[in-house]
Amino acid sequence: MEIPADPGRQHAGTVPDRAQTGERTVSAAQPPRGVRVFVSYAHEDDALRLELHKHLDDLASSGEMVLWDDRQIPPGANWEEEIFSRLGAADMILLLVSADFLASAFCKEETRRAIARRDDAGDPVIVVPVILRDCRWEHLPFARSQVLPPGATPLRNERDKDAYFKAVADALAEEIKRFDQVNKPWVRRIGQRLRDPTGGRHLRFVLALLVLLAVSVGAALWWGKAQMSAGVAALRDGSYAAAHQALAAECQRAWWGSARVCAAAETAKLGMLLEAPPEQLDVEAVGRGVGELRARPGGEQNATLLLFAAQLKLRESDPQRRGAAIAEALRLLEQAIALDPELAEAHYVLADLSLARADYATALSALDKAVASAPDAPHYRNARAYARWQSGDVRGAEADYRQSADGGALLSHLELAELLWRDGRFAAAADQQQAAYAALRDDKVPRRGRNHLPWIFANELAKQAETPPGEASTAKASSGEASKAEAPPGEASTAQTRRLLVLRLVAEKRCYAQLAWQASRWLAGQTPPATVEEAATPANDCGAHRSEIQTTLAGALQRATPPAAQARAAALAAALQAGQ
């Protein structure tokens, strides 16, 4: 609505008397009950505004609507604050459109605020343009609202005035009825009851109980969904033990358990079984479980089950059938990734196969996708660190190893230490090995994440040149977690030219970390150990693999130390071999 040059004069003392204009006022003692309607208009159209008020009088008298415009601003009030406050609280905003309306700066501001409210998805306000007189309005933002009268025909002459305003009033009455049914009646009744000092007390008590119940149920549902989301995320990045723990708990909840949640829990359990050592894995049992889940509705399109089917194919031990099994595994992996491009574990297994062929560029591409999908999964960064190292990106490898180690991967501490050996940073290497050794002395840490999986190291000084049956790994030529696949026959792989040291027991892993730590301290000139013999002697029970651990470390020292430290490293390697 347009504000004249001297608004104080208009609104403080010369507002037309309501009895003279026929306008209806609302008593302050009885707050409005109907739909609140704000009227925006130019003062040049004041006479037409009054005509519209008359045609809406029956709606105002019955309490179905409460009309408000700037003529109702009380004397002494801040007219601008009053107008914008009423506009912001209105349920419906009428824009009485004419050339004067479009030319008014204040009407433009009212229109802007009205459209902003209309475009707010959470605001139920209705904006209704009423075309009073011919003007160019079709290109303006409010043109997207349904205009009145029907057909957008402006008032042509005095003879058509009653028919024009009746059409507008009828359309507004229907719109108010629809708005009232959707938004207002029950809210209004509850508000009236709450304001009642006698009957409102009981209603407030009931509402408080309902709110408490709703909050409790909502919190329980939120917690269930959060657990479900955490479990599914862990399932997709190969953290099967964590996934099973979260999903199995939700499956057991009668109020939340469903076929989908329980199926996801079963899937996570199959993933845990797949991580078993080759001699303990019941391939047929896991295969049956995968088949049963895939036979359920939606199972054929489950990317994780396709991944498991591929991993079972990679367990094929018959050399005659292994080539075909790997080809089928690749097909299943590609199908799984097509269904779920962010299935990190599928990219990881593909990278594993590429590492077996020393195809580091392809492995890096797959591992980049795995890390992008699950940046906090330490085993993906561990594998990418090795691929980067072999590709010559030593600094990138160091960054990945550090993040993997910080994420809880104990093996990454030891592999990072070997990388640090190559730069002669023996004190820094000792810090990493000490961290791994300390964590391995904690009963809980070795069972977290993938720390329970076997550690595999290349033993370059072993007399036997071939890999023992069942111990082949495609993961890493130098060292790494147990892989889920083996190198295809006839393909070049460093894993096939070296004897592999496989450490499964925590005591064996602890022995390796402790010996590596002693070696770094001796090479750095730290004490203890004070002598090379002490540095080469394990303090813990290393089990049946003691001599292999010492030989493996001797080989690592020979290939990893810079020229300046080769003499000391050679002496330590000799002591390690002599102490077997």
C-alpha positions as CSV (number, residue, x, y, z in Angstrom):
1,M,0.0,0.0,0.0
2,E,1.3,3.4,-0.8
3,I,2.4,5.8,1.9
4,P,1.9,9.5,1.1
5,A,4.6,12.1,1.4
6,D,3.4,13.0,4.9
7,P,2.4,9.7,6.4
8,G,2.1,11.0,9.9
9,R,-0.5,13.5,8.9
10,Q,-2.6,10.9,7.2
11,H,-2.3,8.2,9.9
12,A,-2.1,10.4,13.0
13,G,-5.2,12.5,12.5
14,T,-7.0,12.3,9.2
15,V,-7.9,8.6,9.0
16,P,-11.5,8.4,7.7
17,D,-14.0,7.5,10.3
18,R,-15.0,3.8,10.1
19,A,-18.7,4.7,10.4
20,Q,-18.4,7.0,7.4
21,T,-16.5,4.5,5.2
22,G,-18.4,1.4,6.2
23,E,-15.2,-0.4,7.2
24,R,-15.3,-2.9,10.0
25,T,-12.9,-2.8,13.0
26,V,-11.8,-5.7,15.2
27,S,-12.0,-5.3,18.9
28,A,-8.7,-5.6,20.8
29,A,-10.5,-7.6,23.5
30,Q,-11.4,-10.3,20.9
31,P,-8.4,-11.4,18.8
32,P,-9.0,-12.3,15.2
33,R,-10.2,-15.8,14.6
34,G,-10.4,-16.0,10.8
35,V,-7.9,-15.9,8.0
36,R,-5.8,-12.8,8.2
37,V,-5.9,-10.9,4.9
38,F,-3.5,-8.1,4.2
39,V,-4.5,-5.6,1.5
40,S,-1.8,-3.8,-0.5
41,Y,-3.0,-1.0,-2.7
42,A,-2.2,2.5,-4.0
43,H,-4.1,5.3,-2.4
44,E,-5.3,6.5,-5.8
45,D,-7.4,3.2,-5.8
46,D,-8.8,3.9,-2.3
47,A,-12.4,4.0,-3.6
48,L,-12.1,0.6,-5.3
49,R,-10.6,-0.8,-2.1
50,L,-13.7,0.3,-0.2
51,E,-15.9,-1.3,-2.8
52,L,-14.0,-4.6,-2.3
53,H,-14.4,-4.3,1.4
54,K,-18.2,-4.0,1.1
55,H,-18.4,-7.2,-1.0
56,L,-16.3,-9.0,1.6
57,D,-18.3,-7.8,4.5
58,D,-20.2,-11.0,5.0
59,L,-17.0,-13.0,5.3
60,A,-15.6,-10.5,7.8
61,S,-18.9,-10.5,9.8
62,S,-18.9,-14.3,10.1
63,G,-15.3,-14.3,11.3
64,E,-14.1,-16.3,8.3
65,M,-11.6,-13.5,7.4
66,V,-10.1,-10.4,9.0
67,L,-9.2,-7.7,6.5
68,W,-6.3,-5.3,7.3
69,D,-4.9,-2.3,5.4
70,D,-3.0,0.9,6.3
71,R,-6.2,2.8,7.1
72,Q,-6.4,0.8,10.4
73,I,-3.0,2.0,11.8
74,P,-3.8,3.6,15.2
75,P,-2.8,7.2,15.9
76,G,0.8,7.6,17.0
77,A,1.9,4.2,15.8
78,N,5.1,3.6,13.7
79,W,3.2,3.1,10.4
80,E,6.1,1.3,8.6
81,E,6.7,-1.2,11.4
82,E,3.0,-1.8,11.7
83,I,2.6,-2.4,8.0
84,F,5.5,-4.9,7.7
85,S,4.5,-6.6,10.9
86,R,0.9,-7.2,9.6
87,L,2.2,-8.3,6.2
88,G,4.6,-10.8,7.8
89,A,1.7,-12.3,9.9
90,A,-0.9,-12.4,7.2
91,D,-2.3,-15.7,5.9
92,M,-3.3,-14.1,2.6
93,I,-2.0,-11.0,0.8
94,L,-4.2,-9.2,-1.7
95,L,-2.3,-7.1,-4.3
96,L,-4.8,-4.6,-5.8
97,V,-3.0,-4.1,-9.1
98,S,-3.2,-0.9,-11.2
99,A,-0.7,1.4,-13.0
100,D,-0.6,3.5,-9.7
101,F,0.2,0.3,-7.7
102,L,3.0,-0.6,-10.0
103,A,4.5,2.9,-9.9
104,S,4.4,3.1,-6.1
105,A,7.8,2.4,-4.5
106,F,6.2,1.3,-1.2
107,C,3.8,-1.1,-3.0
108,K,6.9,-2.5,-4.8
109,E,8.5,-3.3,-1.4
110,E,5.3,-4.8,-0.1
111,T,5.1,-7.0,-3.2
112,R,8.7,-8.0,-2.9
113,R,8.1,-9.2,0.7
114,A,4.9,-11.0,-0.3
115,I,6.6,-12.9,-3.1
116,A,9.5,-13.8,-0.8
117,R,7.0,-15.4,1.6
118,R,5.2,-17.1,-1.2
119,D,8.5,-18.7,-2.5
120,D,9.4,-20.0,1.0
121,A,8.5,-23.7,1.0
122,G,7.7,-23.6,4.7
123,D,5.4,-20.6,4.5
124,P,1.7,-21.3,3.8
125,V,0.9,-17.7,2.8
126,I,-1.3,-17.2,-0.3
127,V,-0.6,-14.2,-2.6
128,V,-3.6,-13.1,-4.7
129,P,-3.2,-10.3,-7.3
130,V,-6.5,-8.6,-8.1
131,I,-6.3,-6.7,-11.4
132,L,-8.2,-3.5,-10.8
133,R,-7.3,-1.5,-13.9
134,D,-5.5,-2.1,-17.1
135,C,-1.7,-2.1,-16.8
136,R,1.4,-4.1,-17.8
137,W,1.6,-6.7,-15.0
138,E,2.1,-10.0,-16.9
139,H,5.9,-9.9,-16.8
140,L,6.1,-9.3,-13.0
141,P,7.0,-12.0,-10.4
142,F,3.5,-12.0,-8.9
143,A,2.1,-13.1,-12.3
144,R,2.9,-16.7,-11.3
145,S,0.2,-16.5,-8.7
146,Q,-3.4,-17.2,-9.7
147,V,-4.9,-13.7,-10.3
148,L,-8.5,-12.4,-9.8
149,P,-11.0,-12.0,-11.2
150,P,-11.1,-15.2,-13.1
151,G,-9.7,-14.5,-16.6
152,A,-7.7,-11.5,-15.2
153,T,-10.2,-9.1,-16.7
154,P,-9.8,-5.6,-15.1
155,L,-12.7,-3.4,-14.1
156,R,-14.0,-1.7,-17.3
157,N,-16.6,0.8,-16.1
158,E,-19.0,1.7,-13.4
159,R,-21.8,-0.5,-14.8
160,D,-19.7,-3.6,-14.4
161,K,-18.4,-2.7,-10.9
162,D,-20.8,-5.0,-8.9
163,A,-20.3,-8.0,-11.1
164,Y,-16.5,-7.4,-11.0
165,F,-16.3,-7.3,-7.3
166,K,-18.8,-10.2,-6.8
167,A,-16.6,-12.4,-9.0
168,V,-13.5,-11.4,-6.9
169,A,-15.4,-11.9,-3.6
170,D,-16.7,-15.4,-4.7
171,A,-13.2,-16.5,-5.7
172,L,-11.7,-15.2,-2.4
173,A,-14.4,-17.0,-0.4
174,E,-13.5,-20.3,-2.1
175,E,-9.8,-19.7,-1.5
176,I,-10.4,-18.9,2.2
177,K,-12.5,-22.0,2.6
178,R,-9.7,-24.2,1.2
179,F,-7.0,-22.5,3.3
180,D,-9.2,-22.8,6.4
181,Q,-9.7,-26.5,5.9
182,V,-6.0,-27.2,5.3
183,N,-4.3,-24.9,7.8
184,K,-6.6,-23.3,10.4
185,P,-9.6,-25.0,12.1
186,W,-7.9,-27.5,14.4
187,V,-5.1,-25.0,15.2
188,R,-7.6,-22.3,16.1
189,R,-9.6,-24.7,18.3
190,I,-6.6,-25.8,20.2
191,G,-5.4,-22.2,20.6
192,Q,-8.8,-21.2,22.0
193,R,-8.8,-24.2,24.5
194,L,-5.3,-23.4,25.6
195,R,-6.3,-19.8,26.3
196,D,-9.2,-21.0,28.4
197,P,-8.0,-20.8,32.1
198,T,-10.3,-23.6,33.2
199,G,-10.4,-26.3,30.4
200,G,-7.0,-25.4,29.0
201,R,-5.2,-26.9,32.0
202,H,-6.2,-30.5,31.1
203,L,-5.5,-30.0,27.4
204,R,-2.0,-28.6,28.2
205,F,-1.3,-31.7,30.2
206,V,-2.4,-34.0,27.4
207,L,-0.4,-32.0,24.9
208,A,2.7,-32.2,27.0
209,L,2.3,-36.0,27.2
210,L,1.8,-36.2,23.5
211,V,4.9,-34.1,22.9
212,L,7.0,-36.2,25.2
213,L,5.8,-39.4,23.5
214,A,6.5,-37.9,20.1
215,V,10.0,-36.8,21.1
216,S,10.7,-40.3,22.6
217,V,9.5,-42.1,19.5
218,G,11.3,-39.7,17.2
219,A,14.5,-40.1,19.2
220,A,14.2,-43.9,19.0
221,L,13.5,-43.8,15.3
222,W,16.4,-41.4,14.7
223,W,18.7,-43.6,16.7
224,G,17.6,-46.7,14.7
225,K,18.1,-44.9,11.4
226,A,21.5,-43.6,12.5
227,Q,22.5,-47.1,13.5
228,M,21.2,-48.4,10.2
229,S,23.1,-45.7,8.2
230,A,26.3,-46.4,10.1
231,G,26.0,-50.1,9.5
232,V,25.3,-49.7,5.8
233,A,28.3,-47.3,5.5
234,A,30.6,-49.8,7.3
235,L,29.3,-52.6,5.0
236,R,30.1,-50.6,1.9
237,D,33.7,-49.9,2.9
238,G,34.4,-53.5,4.0
239,S,34.2,-52.9,7.7
240,Y,32.1,-56.1,8.2
241,A,32.5,-56.6,11.9
242,A,31.4,-53.0,12.7
243,A,28.6,-53.3,10.1
244,H,27.3,-56.6,11.6
245,Q,27.4,-55.2,15.2
246,A,25.3,-52.2,14.2
247,L,22.9,-54.0,11.9
248,A,22.3,-57.0,14.0
249,A,21.3,-54.9,16.9
250,E,18.7,-53.0,14.8
251,C,17.4,-56.3,13.4
252,Q,16.6,-57.5,16.9
253,R,14.5,-54.4,17.7
254,A,10.9,-55.4,17.2
255,W,9.8,-51.8,16.5
256,W,12.5,-51.3,13.9
257,G,13.6,-54.7,12.6
258,S,12.6,-55.3,9.0
259,A,13.6,-57.7,6.3
260,R,15.9,-55.1,4.7
261,V,17.8,-54.5,8.0
262,C,18.1,-58.2,8.8
263,A,19.3,-59.0,5.3
264,A,22.0,-56.3,5.6
265,A,23.1,-57.9,8.9
266,E,23.3,-61.3,7.3
267,T,25.3,-59.8,4.4
268,A,27.8,-58.2,6.9
269,K,28.2,-61.6,8.6
270,L,29.0,-63.2,5.2
271,G,31.7,-60.5,4.8
272,M,33.2,-61.5,8.1
273,L,33.3,-65.1,7.1
274,L,35.1,-64.2,3.8
275,E,37.9,-62.6,5.9
276,A,38.8,-66.0,7.4
277,P,42.2,-67.6,6.5
278,P,42.1,-69.9,3.4
279,E,42.3,-73.0,5.5
280,Q,39.4,-71.9,7.7
281,L,37.1,-70.5,5.0
282,D,34.1,-72.7,4.1
283,V,33.7,-71.5,0.5
284,E,30.6,-73.7,-0.1
285,A,28.8,-72.4,3.0
286,V,29.5,-68.8,2.2
287,G,28.4,-69.4,-1.4
288,R,25.1,-70.8,-0.2
289,G,24.6,-67.8,2.0
290,V,25.3,-65.4,-0.9
291,G,22.9,-67.4,-3.2
292,E,20.1,-67.4,-0.6
293,L,20.4,-63.6,-0.1
294,R,20.5,-63.0,-3.9
295,A,17.4,-65.1,-4.3
296,R,15.4,-62.7,-2.1
297,P,13.5,-59.8,-3.6
298,G,16.0,-57.2,-4.7
299,G,19.0,-59.5,-4.1
300,E,20.0,-59.8,-7.7
301,Q,20.5,-56.0,-7.7
302,N,22.5,-56.0,-4.5
303,A,26.0,-54.7,-5.3
304,T,27.6,-56.1,-2.1
305,L,26.4,-59.6,-2.8
306,L,27.8,-59.4,-6.3
307,L,31.1,-58.3,-4.8
308,F,31.0,-61.4,-2.5
309,A,30.3,-63.6,-5.5
310,A,33.3,-62.2,-7.2
311,Q,35.5,-62.7,-4.1
312,L,34.4,-66.4,-4.0
313,K,35.5,-66.8,-7.6
314,L,38.9,-65.4,-6.7
315,R,39.2,-68.2,-4.1
316,E,39.5,-70.7,-6.9
317,S,42.6,-72.8,-6.2
318,D,42.6,-75.1,-9.3
319,P,45.2,-73.7,-11.7
320,Q,43.2,-75.1,-14.7
321,R,40.1,-73.1,-13.8
322,R,41.6,-70.0,-12.2
323,G,41.8,-68.0,-15.4
324,A,38.1,-68.4,-16.1
325,A,37.3,-67.7,-12.5
326,I,39.2,-64.4,-12.5
327,A,37.4,-63.4,-15.7
328,E,34.0,-64.1,-14.1
329,A,35.1,-62.3,-11.0
330,L,36.0,-59.2,-13.1
331,R,32.6,-59.3,-14.8
332,L,30.8,-59.5,-11.4
333,L,32.9,-56.6,-10.0
334,E,32.1,-54.4,-13.0
335,Q,28.4,-55.3,-12.5
336,A,28.6,-54.4,-8.8
337,I,30.2,-51.0,-9.6
338,A,27.7,-50.3,-12.3
339,L,24.9,-50.8,-9.6
340,D,26.8,-48.8,-7.0
341,P,29.7,-46.7,-8.3
342,E,30.6,-45.7,-4.8
343,L,31.0,-49.3,-3.5
344,A,34.5,-48.7,-2.2
345,E,35.3,-52.4,-1.5
346,A,34.6,-53.4,-5.1
347,H,37.2,-50.8,-6.3
348,Y,39.6,-52.1,-3.7
349,V,39.3,-55.7,-5.0
350,L,39.9,-54.5,-8.5
351,A,43.0,-52.6,-7.4
352,D,44.1,-55.8,-5.7
353,L,44.1,-57.7,-9.0
354,S,46.0,-54.9,-10.7
355,L,48.6,-54.9,-7.9
356,A,49.1,-58.6,-8.6
357,R,50.2,-57.7,-12.1
358,A,52.3,-54.8,-10.9
359,D,49.9,-52.6,-12.9
360,Y,50.2,-49.6,-10.5
361,A,48.5,-47.1,-12.7
362,T,45.3,-49.1,-13.0
363,A,45.5,-49.9,-9.2
364,L,45.9,-46.2,-8.4
365,S,42.9,-45.3,-10.4
366,A,40.7,-47.9,-8.6
367,L,42.1,-46.9,-5.2
368,D,41.5,-43.2,-5.8
369,K,37.8,-44.2,-6.2
370,A,37.8,-46.3,-3.1
371,V,39.4,-43.5,-1.0
372,A,36.9,-40.9,-2.5
373,S,34.0,-43.1,-1.5
374,A,35.4,-44.0,2.0
375,P,38.1,-41.4,2.9
376,D,38.2,-42.6,6.5
377,A,38.8,-46.3,5.7
378,P,42.5,-46.9,6.6
379,H,43.0,-50.0,4.5
380,Y,42.3,-48.2,1.3
381,R,44.9,-45.5,2.1
382,N,47.3,-48.3,3.1
383,A,47.0,-50.0,-0.3
384,R,47.1,-46.6,-2.2
385,A,50.3,-45.7,-0.3
386,Y,52.0,-48.9,-1.5
387,A,50.8,-48.2,-5.1
388,R,52.1,-44.7,-4.9
389,W,55.4,-45.8,-3.5
390,Q,55.9,-48.3,-6.3
391,S,54.9,-45.6,-8.8
392,G,57.6,-43.2,-7.5
393,D,55.3,-40.9,-5.6
394,V,57.1,-41.3,-2.3
395,R,55.7,-38.2,-0.7
396,G,52.2,-39.1,-1.6
397,A,52.8,-42.6,-0.2
398,E,54.1,-41.1,3.1
399,A,50.9,-38.9,3.4
400,D,48.6,-41.9,2.8
401,Y,50.6,-44.1,5.2
402,R,50.3,-41.4,7.9
403,Q,46.5,-41.0,7.4
404,S,46.1,-44.8,7.4
405,A,48.1,-45.2,10.6
406,D,46.2,-42.3,12.3
407,G,43.0,-44.2,11.3
408,G,44.1,-47.2,13.3
409,A,45.9,-49.5,10.8
410,L,48.9,-50.8,12.7
411,L,50.6,-52.3,9.7
412,S,50.8,-48.8,8.1
413,H,53.1,-47.7,11.0
414,L,55.6,-50.4,10.0
415,E,55.4,-49.8,6.3
416,L,55.8,-46.1,6.8
417,A,58.8,-46.8,9.0
418,E,60.4,-48.8,6.1
419,L,59.8,-45.8,3.8
420,L,61.5,-43.6,6.4
421,W,64.4,-45.9,6.5
422,R,65.1,-45.2,2.8
423,D,65.6,-41.5,3.7
424,G,67.7,-42.3,6.7
425,R,65.1,-41.0,9.1
426,F,65.7,-43.7,11.6
427,A,64.4,-41.8,14.7
428,A,61.1,-41.0,13.0
429,A,60.9,-44.7,11.9
430,A,61.4,-45.8,15.5
431,D,58.5,-43.6,16.6
432,Q,56.2,-45.4,14.1
433,Q,57.4,-48.8,15.1
434,Q,57.0,-48.0,18.8
435,A,53.4,-46.9,18.2
436,A,52.6,-50.2,16.5
437,Y,54.4,-52.2,19.2
438,A,52.5,-50.4,22.0
439,A,49.2,-50.9,20.3
440,L,49.9,-54.6,19.8
441,R,50.3,-55.0,23.6
442,D,46.7,-53.8,24.0
443,D,44.3,-56.7,23.9
444,K,41.6,-54.7,22.1
445,V,43.5,-52.8,19.4
446,P,44.7,-55.8,17.4
447,R,41.0,-56.9,16.9
448,R,39.8,-53.5,15.6
449,G,39.2,-52.9,12.0
450,R,41.4,-55.0,9.8
451,N,44.2,-55.4,12.3
452,H,43.1,-59.0,12.8
453,L,43.9,-59.9,9.2
454,P,47.3,-61.6,8.5
455,W,50.3,-59.4,7.7
456,I,52.3,-60.4,4.6
457,F,55.9,-59.4,4.0
458,A,58.2,-60.3,1.2
459,N,61.2,-62.4,2.5
460,E,63.8,-61.7,-0.1
461,L,66.6,-63.6,1.7
462,A,64.6,-66.8,2.1
463,K,66.2,-69.9,0.4
464,Q,62.9,-71.1,-1.1
465,A,62.0,-69.1,-4.3
466,E,58.4,-70.1,-4.6
467,T,55.4,-69.1,-2.5
468,P,53.9,-71.8,-0.2
469,P,50.5,-73.0,-1.3
470,G,47.6,-71.0,0.1
471,E,49.8,-68.1,1.1
472,A,50.0,-66.2,-2.2
473,S,49.0,-62.6,-2.1
474,T,48.3,-60.0,-4.7
475,A,48.2,-57.2,-2.3
476,K,51.8,-56.0,-2.1
477,A,55.2,-57.1,-3.2
478,S,57.0,-55.8,-0.1
479,S,54.3,-56.2,2.6
480,G,50.6,-55.9,3.2
481,E,47.4,-57.2,4.6
482,A,46.1,-60.6,3.5
483,S,44.7,-60.3,0.0
484,K,41.4,-61.6,-1.2
485,A,42.8,-62.9,-4.5
486,E,45.8,-64.6,-6.0
487,A,47.9,-63.7,-9.0
488,P,46.7,-65.4,-12.2
489,P,49.0,-68.2,-13.5
490,G,51.5,-67.0,-16.0
491,E,51.2,-63.3,-15.1
492,A,54.3,-61.5,-13.8
493,S,54.0,-60.8,-10.1
494,T,56.7,-60.1,-7.6
495,A,54.7,-62.1,-5.1
496,Q,55.6,-65.2,-7.1
497,T,59.4,-64.7,-7.1
498,R,59.7,-64.2,-3.4
499,R,58.9,-66.2,-0.3
500,L,56.2,-64.6,1.7
501,L,56.2,-64.2,5.5
502,V,52.6,-64.4,6.7
503,L,52.0,-63.4,10.3
504,R,48.6,-64.3,11.8
505,L,49.1,-64.3,15.5
506,V,49.3,-61.1,17.6
507,A,52.5,-62.4,19.3
508,E,54.2,-62.8,15.9
509,K,53.1,-59.3,14.8
510,R,54.3,-57.9,18.1
511,C,57.7,-59.6,17.6
512,Y,58.1,-58.1,14.2
513,A,57.3,-54.6,15.4
514,Q,59.6,-54.9,18.4
515,L,62.5,-56.1,16.3
516,A,62.0,-53.4,13.7
517,W,61.8,-50.8,16.5
518,Q,65.1,-52.0,18.0
519,A,66.7,-51.9,14.6
520,S,65.7,-48.2,14.0
521,R,66.9,-47.2,17.5
522,W,70.3,-48.8,16.9
523,L,70.6,-47.3,13.4
524,A,69.7,-43.9,14.9
525,G,72.4,-44.2,17.6
526,Q,69.8,-44.4,20.4
527,T,70.1,-46.6,23.5
528,P,69.0,-49.3,24.2
529,P,69.9,-51.4,22.4
530,A,73.6,-50.7,22.8
531,T,75.0,-53.4,20.6
532,V,74.1,-54.8,17.2
533,E,73.6,-58.2,18.9
534,E,71.0,-56.7,21.2
535,A,69.3,-55.0,18.3
536,A,69.0,-58.4,16.5
537,T,67.6,-60.3,19.5
538,P,63.8,-60.4,20.1
539,A,62.7,-59.7,23.6
540,N,59.3,-61.5,23.1
541,D,58.3,-65.0,22.1
542,C,58.1,-64.9,18.3
543,G,56.7,-68.4,17.8
544,A,57.5,-70.6,14.9
545,H,58.2,-67.7,12.6
546,R,61.1,-66.2,14.6
547,S,63.8,-67.0,12.0
548,E,61.7,-65.9,9.1
549,I,60.9,-62.6,10.9
550,Q,64.6,-62.0,11.4
551,T,65.4,-62.9,7.8
552,T,62.6,-60.7,6.5
553,L,63.8,-57.7,8.5
554,A,67.4,-58.3,7.3
555,G,66.2,-58.1,3.7
556,A,64.2,-55.0,4.4
557,L,67.2,-53.3,5.9
558,Q,69.4,-54.2,2.9
559,R,67.0,-52.7,0.4
560,A,65.7,-49.7,2.4
561,T,68.8,-48.0,3.9
562,P,70.6,-45.1,2.1
563,P,74.3,-45.4,1.2
564,A,75.4,-43.5,4.3
565,A,73.9,-46.1,6.6
566,Q,74.5,-49.2,4.6
567,A,77.5,-50.3,6.7
568,R,75.6,-50.3,9.9
569,A,72.5,-51.8,8.2
570,A,74.6,-54.6,6.8
571,A,76.0,-55.3,10.2
572,L,72.6,-55.5,11.7
573,A,71.3,-57.6,8.8
574,A,74.1,-60.1,9.4
575,A,73.4,-60.2,13.1
576,L,69.7,-60.8,12.4
577,Q,70.5,-63.7,10.1
578,A,73.1,-65.1,12.6
579,G,70.6,-65.0,15.4
580,Q,68.1,-67.3,13.8
